[in-house]
Amino acid sequence: MLGSKIAWDDTVLPFQLDASDIRGRVARLDGVLNRILAQHAYPPEIEALVAEMALLTAMIGQTMKLRWKLSLQVRGDGPARLIATDYYAPTAEGEPARIRAYASFDANRLLPRVDAFSQIGKGYFAILIDQGKGMVPYQGITPISGGSLSSCAETYFAQSEQLPTRFSTTFGTTRLAGGEEHWRAGGIMLQKMPKASPFAAQQDNEDGLLQAADILNDDDFEDWNRANILLDTVEDMELIGPHVQPTELLVRLFHEERPRVFDPQPVHFGCNCSEEKVRQSLSIYSAKDILRMTTDEGVVTADCQFCGAHYVLDPKTVGFEAEESPDGDAD
């Protein structure tokens, strides 16, 4: 499609539907997504999975407190083995959040012209929240289910958090007038905030996984169902096109639900890899192990899967039997 850069690109707009007790986020990713995918020459099927995962990460991550980290992972036994994303919450008020993502896949097993999600196979969808030094990270896992990564995330919130959640997402390549082709993604997240139903654990679902109806009473379910019907009317171009602002979209979709918006959160591409962290990861290896990792050129190398950074280290300075410190002093 033809499009143009808009002010809302690479932002997440939190909102609330006061008439329905529903909160949500509208997200648009442009430069962030393009930067993520530009690090690798992924096949189209893998690009689609990474794009959707990054969009989900932006919307879910917006609720993270300052300095917290959110990680999403999908692991499967199909050609798409791993999709991993990280969301770094701002370190201070007014600063942007940062996102990074990468995928691991078996190119020889990928099926061309086959739905991207089906190439994950059987596996799990996981969310990890790191609250910082001295805190125990939280991890929740749910089986791969539904027909998209968005469905997996919805199942996770219903099953692990007992929060009815809905995502509407779209993504693809776009071309600025007279410019180069690049990626853009947009989505809306809705989340109902009731108390969990006391009968939720007793539901006899075919796959053992909770759904929204299992954790809502009649009145809450009516509000939730009405908001979902309204969300079903959203069009792809309203989510990623240059002509409809997120605030205008919320009014168009939910004007009877009394939408109220909050300050938007800017999102940038960001990676926290460093030579120090590479050295830390190698500190568990003996000198014999380090020797096996040493190249014919006499160095140890490491590449960041997220940002493509390349590190070259002197083997004498790494491992728990290092002969020298990084600054050249003998240990």
C-alpha positions, -999 to +999 in steps of 0.1 A: +000+000+000+010+037-003+013+054+030+031+081+049+048+086+082+024+098+109+029+112+144+015+081+161+040+057+146+060+038+173+037+047+201+013+029+224-018+048+235-035+035+267-072+041+271-102+031+292-139+025+283-156+039+314-190+026+306-177-010+304-149-012+329-125-022+301-090-009+296-070-011+265-041+000+243-037+011+207-003+005+192+014+014+160+049+002+151+068+015+121+105+023+125+108-001+155+095-030+135+115-022+105+147-020+126+139-053+142+134-071+109+163-054+092+187-072+115+180-105+097+170-118+063+140-137+076+117-156+053+082-140+049+066-166+073+091-158+100+088-120+095+050-123+100+055-141+133+081-116+145+059-087+135+029-100+154+050-109+184+066-075+186+032-058+183+018-079+212+049-071+232+044-034+228+007-036+239+013-059+269+045-042+279+029-008+283+016-019+317+051-025+330+064-003+358+095+018+354+127-003+350+108-036+347+114-060+318+088-081+299+098-111+278+076-131+255+086-164+241+070-189+218+087-223+214+074-250+191+084-283+175+078-270+140+100-252+115+096-219+136+114-231+167+116-198+187+102-163+186+115-142+214+109-105+223+119-082+252+103-050+263+123-027+285+101-002+304+113+034+306+140+041+332+123+074+341+090+092+334+088+107+299+115+083+284+107+058+256+103+021+262+126-002+242+118-034+222+139-061+206+130-094+190+145-123+171+135-158+157+152-191+154+139-214+126+148-244+105+149-231+069+149-266+055+115-274+071+097-242+063+066-247+041+061-220+015+027-205+011+015-221+043+000-201+072+029-188+094+013-197+127+009-234+117+047-236+113+052-233+150+037-267+157+031-279+192+047-259+220+041-232+245+036-194+248+054-179+278+055-145+296+084-136+319+083-104+340+116-093+356+110-067+384+147-060+389+176-069+411+166-088+443+132-098+430+121-132+418+110-131+382+075-142+374+069-167+346+036-179+331+032-206+304+002-217+283+001-242+254+001-230+218-036-228+209-060-210+186-049-198+151-025-169+159-001-156+184-028-132+195-050-161+204-022-176+224-018-143+243-056-142+249-055-178+263-026-169+285-044-140+302-076-161+306-058-191+320-029-176+340-043-142+350-081-148+347-084-116+327-106-117+296-084-102+269-088-095+232-063-085+205-070-072+170-038-069+150-026-063+114+008-059+099+026-059+066+049-040+043+042-005+032+059+020+009+062+057+014+055+078-017+088+078-035+104+058-008+115+022+000+093-006+012+092-011+050+072-027+077+042-013+097+020-029+123-010-018+143-033-033+169-058-028+197-059-046+230-090-049+252-089-062+288-118-066+311-109-062+348-135-081+369-129-104+399-124-139+388-154-162+388-154-186+417-165-213+393-137-207+368-116-236+381-146-260+377-152-253+340-151-285+319-135-272+287-126-296+259-089-285+260-088-276+297-082-239+289-104-210+303-123-187+280-138-153+287-173-167+295-157-189+322-145-159+343-173-133+338-207-130+354-237-122+332-235-084+334-197-083+328-200-107+299-226-085+283-203-055+285-174-076+273-193-090+244-206-056+233-170-042+232-158-072+212-186-067+186-176-031+182-139-041+179-149-066+151-158-036+129-122-022+129-105-022+094-069-029+087-063+005+072-077+021+104-050+003+124-020+010+101-031+036+076-019+072+077-054+089+078-070+077+110-055+088+143-058+064+172-079+089+192-103+092+162-104+054+159-114+050+195-143+075+192-154+057+160-154+023+176-164+030+212-181+064+215-210+049+234-186+032+259-171+066+269-135+062+259-109+081+279-072+082+268-040+087+287-005+098+278+009+079+249+041+058+254+068+062+227+086+030+218+121+027+203+142-002+192+167-011+219+192-038+229+210-041+262+238-064+250+274-055+259+309-069+260+305-072+298+275-094+295+292-116+269+321-120+293+297-129+321+280-156+300+314-171+293+326-170+329+312-205+336+336-221+311+370-236+318+402-228+298+397-261+279+362-250+270+374-216+259+400-232+237+373-251+218+355-218+212+386-201+199+387-195+162+417-202+138+424-165+141+430-169+179+399-150+191+366-158+207+336-143+190+300-138+199+270-123+180+239-107+195+208-124+179+187-093+187+208-064+173+235-081+153+264-067+174+296-086+169+321-091+198+357-102+195+375-113+227+409-124+236+406-160+249+431-153+277+406-128+292+375-150+293+363-180+314+368-187+351+404-196+344+413-164+325+450-156+325+445-119+321+418-093+329+402-074+300+425-044+306+455-066+300+466-071+336+477-106+346+454-123+371 
